[in-house]
């Protein structure tokens, strides 16, 4: 291959790589007020395995939080990062999570959100 052909191929590969947008991560954010610690504890033991199955990882899990504006959070905050919005949605909709989710019902008040990130 000539030097000119090598440069053209390299340029085309670079253009193709720049055109392919990187997949955006997604964040599952939950506000949780535990009302039955024992029952919620069972949920908390089982959920990490399903989260990992869909490529998720905990970023924050009930650590220290401060409300800077607006009404304070009702309970603990949880942030889970997923490789994409679709993987996060697949996690939430999965039969495995829906089974575990039943343990959370009646053990906590819960508000969950899914947001696409950078």
Backbone as CSV, one residue per row, in Angstrom:
resi,resn,N_x,N_y,N_z,CA_x,CA_y,CA_z,C_x,C_y,C_z
1,UNK,0.858,-1.169,0.000,0.000,0.000,0.000,0.904,1.231,0.000
2,UNK,0.530,2.205,-0.800,1.319,3.431,-0.874,1.062,4.281,0.361
3,UNK,1.935,5.236,0.558,1.778,6.143,1.701,0.471,6.919,1.575
4,UNK,0.135,7.361,0.369,-1.115,8.113,0.158,-2.331,7.259,0.494
5,UNK,-2.311,5.990,0.061,-3.431,5.091,0.362,-3.539,4.848,1.859
6,UNK,-2.425,4.715,2.534,-2.421,4.513,3.979,-3.031,5.715,4.691
7,UNK,-2.701,6.900,4.225,-3.245,8.121,4.830,-4.755,8.194,4.622
8,UNK,-5.230,7.849,3.418,-6.671,7.872,3.142,-7.404,6.875,4.028
9,UNK,-6.876,5.653,4.137,-7.502,4.637,4.986,-7.524,5.106,6.436
10,UNK,-6.430,5.636,6.915,-6.370,6.121,8.301,-7.375,7.243,8.518
11,UNK,-7.510,8.137,7.548,-8.468,9.233,7.672,-9.892,8.716,7.703
12,UNK,-10.204,7.737,6.843,-11.554,7.175,6.823,-11.871,6.459,8.123
13,UNK,-10.907,5.729,8.655,-11.121,5.046,9.940,-11.367,6.075,11.030
14,UNK,-10.612,7.156,11.029,-10.799,8.218,12.013,-12.157,8.872,11.897
15,UNK,-12.627,9.125,10.670,-13.945,9.727,10.463,-15.028,8.797,10.970
16,UNK,-14.923,7.511,10.655,-15.910,6.528,11.109,-15.948,6.474,12.632
17,UNK,-14.783,6.474,13.253,-14.735,6.413,14.712,-15.350,7.664,15.334
18,UNK,-15.128,8.821,14.723,-15.694,10.062,15.269,-17.199,10.135,15.056
19,UNK,-17.707,9.520,14.009,-19.132,9.589,13.716,-19.954,8.703,14.644
20,UNK,-19.366,7.641,15.144,-20.103,6.727,16.014,-20.187,7.342,17.404
21,UNK,-21.375,7.781,17.830,-21.488,8.383,19.157,-21.301,7.326,20.250
22,UNK,-20.644,7.752,21.294,-20.458,6.847,22.427,-21.806,6.636,23.112
23,UNK,-22.029,5.426,23.581,-23.273,5.138,24.298,-23.302,5.979,25.571
24,UNK,-24.442,6.583,25.837,-24.594,7.383,27.047,-24.969,6.475,28.207
25,UNK,-24.388,6.738,29.335,-24.724,5.982,30.536,-26.093,6.431,31.035
26,UNK,-26.656,5.634,31.910,-27.933,5.985,32.528,-27.797,5.803,34.031
27,UNK,-28.573,6.574,34.751,-28.530,6.527,36.205,-29.931,6.295,36.749
28,UNK,-30.053,5.249,37.547,-31.292,4.936,38.250,-31.150,5.610,39.610
29,UNK,-32.027,6.537,39.902,-31.963,7.295,41.146,-33.211,6.981,41.951
30,UNK,-33.005,6.609,43.190,-34.142,6.255,44.043,-34.073,7.003,45.368
31,UNK,-35.234,7.429,45.807,-35.402,8.009,47.132,-36.209,6.983,47.928
32,UNK,-35.634,6.504,49.008,-36.220,5.383,49.731,-36.370,5.728,51.214
33,UNK,-37.580,5.577,51.716,-37.809,5.715,53.152,-38.224,4.338,53.665
34,UNK,-37.316,3.700,54.369,-37.547,2.340,54.853,-38.544,2.371,56.005
35,UNK,-39.583,1.525,55.911,-40.604,1.432,56.959,-40.587,0.071,57.650
36,UNK,-39.944,-0.908,57.039,-39.807,-2.237,57.625,-38.391,-2.712,57.319
37,UNK,-37.482,-2.465,58.273,-36.052,-2.721,58.047,-35.754,-4.185,57.736
38,UNK,-36.419,-5.105,58.400,-36.147,-6.525,58.183,-36.528,-6.938,56.754
39,UNK,-37.711,-6.571,56.335,-38.175,-6.914,54.987,-37.325,-6.206,53.924
40,UNK,-37.008,-4.944,54.155,-36.187,-4.208,53.203,-34.782,-4.804,53.128
41,UNK,-34.308,-5.306,54.235,-32.995,-5.953,54.269,-32.913,-7.137,53.323
42,UNK,-33.992,-7.893,53.210,-34.026,-9.019,52.267,-33.926,-8.510,50.824
43,UNK,-34.650,-7.455,50.536,-34.586,-6.835,49.216,-33.156,-6.349,48.935
44,UNK,-32.560,-5.678,49.909,-31.215,-5.113,49.749,-30.160,-6.199,49.540
45,UNK,-30.377,-7.382,50.081,-29.423,-8.487,49.882,-29.519,-9.068,48.478
46,UNK,-30.716,-9.115,47.918,-30.927,-9.778,46.627,-30.750,-8.873,45.412
47,UNK,-30.990,-7.587,45.559,-30.971,-6.703,44.389,-29.592,-6.513,43.744
48,UNK,-28.478,-6.475,44.484,-27.189,-6.245,43.814,-26.851,-7.261,42.716
49,UNK,-27.185,-8.512,42.904,-26.897,-9.524,41.889,-27.620,-9.262,40.581
50,UNK,-28.870,-8.827,40.663,-29.642,-8.532,39.452,-29.113,-7.250,38.814
51,UNK,-28.775,-6.281,39.612,-28.216,-5.028,39.101,-26.940,-5.320,38.311
52,UNK,-26.058,-6.119,38.878,-24.802,-6.479,38.205,-25.050,-7.241,36.910
53,UNK,-26.052,-8.089,36.885,-26.375,-8.857,35.683,-26.649,-7.945,34.489
54,UNK,-27.188,-6.767,34.736,-27.515,-5.826,33.669,-26.449,-4.741,33.510
55,UNK,-25.284,-4.969,34.101,-24.166,-4.040,33.941,-24.196,-2.855,34.874
56,UNK,-25.055,-2.905,35.890,-25.182,-1.784,36.812,-24.192,-1.862,37.952
57,UNK,-23.923,-0.700,38.526,-23.071,-0.626,39.720,-23.545,0.526,40.589
58,UNK,-23.477,0.310,41.893,-23.882,1.350,42.832,-22.862,2.484,42.798
59,UNK,-23.364,3.706,42.709,-22.527,4.896,42.802,-22.702,5.505,44.198
60,UNK,-23.931,5.500,44.692,-24.241,5.957,46.044,-25.329,5.048,46.580
61,UNK,-25.201,4.692,47.846,-26.174,3.764,48.429,-26.456,4.136,49.879
62,UNK,-27.225,5.218,50.029,-27.649,5.597,51.370,-26.603,6.316,52.188
63,UNK,-25.586,6.878,51.574,-24.572,7.625,52.313,-25.076,9.007,52.715
64,UNK,-24.190,9.787,53.229,-24.523,11.137,53.679,-25.036,11.963,52.501
65,UNK,-26.093,12.724,52.730,-26.683,13.574,51.696,-27.133,14.883,52.331
66,UNK,-27.132,15.935,51.545,-27.597,17.241,52.019,-28.511,17.835,50.955
67,UNK,-29.659,18.308,51.354,-30.563,19.003,50.442,-30.121,20.451,50.394
68,UNK,-29.787,20.914,49.199,-29.304,22.284,49.053,-30.416,23.253,48.696
69,UNK,-31.464,22.758,48.057,-32.626,23.580,47.734,-33.855,22.688,47.716
70,UNK,-34.995,23.252,48.017,-36.246,22.497,47.970,-36.455,21.650,49.209
71,UNK,-37.540,20.886,49.197,-37.848,20.048,50.362,-36.810,18.934,50.514
72,UNK,-36.489,18.578,51.735,-35.486,17.529,51.951,-35.977,16.163,51.467
73,UNK,-35.040,15.321,51.121,-35.369,13.946,50.728,-36.034,13.252,51.908
74,UNK,-36.996,12.412,51.612,-37.745,11.718,52.662,-36.927,10.608,53.315
75,UNK,-35.906,10.139,52.667,-35.125,9.036,53.216,-33.769,8.944,52.549
76,UNK,-33.296,7.725,52.429,-31.981,7.489,51.827,-32.043,7.640,50.314
77,UNK,-30.929,8.011,49.722,-30.829,8.142,48.276,-29.903,7.056,47.741
78,UNK,-30.286,6.506,46.596,-29.507,5.459,45.952,-29.307,5.862,44.495
79,UNK,-28.070,5.742,44.007,-27.765,6.030,42.607,-27.048,4.810,42.038
80,UNK,-27.594,4.299,40.937,-27.006,3.129,40.272,-26.696,3.521,38.837
81,UNK,-25.469,3.286,38.412,-25.049,3.592,37.042,-25.201,2.350,36.172
82,UNK,-25.762,2.537,34.980,-25.885,1.470,33.986,-25.179,1.908,32.704
83,UNK,-24.750,0.961,31.885,-24.048,1.325,30.655,-24.911,2.074,29.646
84,UNK,-26.225,1.951,29.735,-27.118,2.653,28.812,-28.512,2.735,29.426
85,UNK,-29.317,3.616,28.862,-30.705,3.765,29.294,-31.455,2.452,29.088
86,UNK,-31.174,1.810,27.942,-31.865,0.561,27.608,-31.526,-0.551,28.597
87,UNK,-30.263,-0.641,29.024,-29.885,-1.681,30.000,-30.544,-1.412,31.350
88,UNK,-30.647,-0.148,31.727,-31.304,0.197,32.991,-32.783,-0.157,32.940
89,UNK,-33.419,0.159,31.822,-34.840,-0.170,31.667,-35.035,-1.677,31.658
90,UNK,-34.124,-2.398,30.998,-34.203,-3.870,30.958,-34.058,-4.446,32.359
91,UNK,-33.166,-3.863,33.167,-33.029,-4.297,34.561,-34.357,-4.146,35.292
92,UNK,-34.936,-2.940,35.216,-36.159,-2.670,35.968,-37.311,-3.566,35.521
93,UNK,-37.406,-3.808,34.228,-38.502,-4.610,33.678,-38.281,-6.109,33.779
94,UNK,-37.071,-6.530,34.144,-36.742,-7.956,34.132,-37.586,-8.740,35.133
95,UNK,-37.902,-9.987,34.802,-38.637,-10.839,35.748,-37.879,-11.006,37.064
96,UNK,-36.538,-11.053,37.000,-35.741,-11.211,38.227,-35.956,-10.030,39.161
97,UNK,-35.875,-8.811,38.619,-36.049,-7.646,39.485,-37.497,-7.515,39.943
98,UNK,-38.442,-7.786,39.086,-39.843,-7.662,39.473,-40.183,-8.601,40.628
99,UNK,-39.547,-9.765,40.663,-39.742,-10.699,41.782,-39.169,-10.108,43.068
100,UNK,-37.948,-9.578,42.993,-37.308,-8.984,44.167,-38.044,-7.717,44.599
101,UNK,-38.514,-6.955,43.640,-39.231,-5.700,43.904,-40.411,-5.934,44.848
102,UNK,-41.035,-7.083,44.736,-42.179,-7.393,45.609,-41.775,-7.373,47.082
103,UNK,-40.522,-7.690,47.384,-40.037,-7.617,48.762,-39.987,-6.166,49.259
104,UNK,-39.694,-5.252,48.337,-39.601,-3.845,48.709,-40.970,-3.243,48.967
105,UNK,-41.976,-3.708,48.235,-43.323,-3.177,48.411,-43.795,-3.464,49.828
106,UNK,-44.249,-2.473,50.525,-44.681,-2.637,51.907,-43.548,-2.508,52.907
107,UNK,-42.300,-2.427,52.421,-41.152,-2.283,53.312,-40.551,-0.883,53.224
108,UNK,-41.009,-0.104,52.228,-40.462,1.234,52.051,-41.355,2.042,51.124
109,UNK,-41.345,3.355,51.340,-41.906,4.218,50.320,-40.756,4.504,49.362
110,UNK,-41.067,4.576,48.094,-40.019,4.558,47.076,-40.393,5.488,45.938
111,UNK,-39.435,6.267,45.491,-39.590,7.062,44.278,-38.370,6.795,43.435
112,UNK,-38.574,6.248,42.241,-37.457,5.891,41.369,-37.511,6.657,40.064
113,UNK,-36.343,7.061,39.592,-36.225,7.804,38.338,-35.085,7.220,37.520
114,UNK,-35.198,7.353,36.227,-34.141,6.918,35.328,-33.772,8.109,34.471
115,UNK,-32.482,8.443,34.443,-32.023,9.602,33.678,-30.801,9.204,32.863
116,UNK,-30.793,9.673,31.609,-29.642,9.419,30.751,-28.574,10.453,31.070
117,UNK,-27.346,9.988,31.144,-26.237,10.877,31.484,-25.254,11.033,30.352
118,UNK,-24.070,11.460,30.684,-23.019,11.676,29.687,-22.137,10.460,29.553
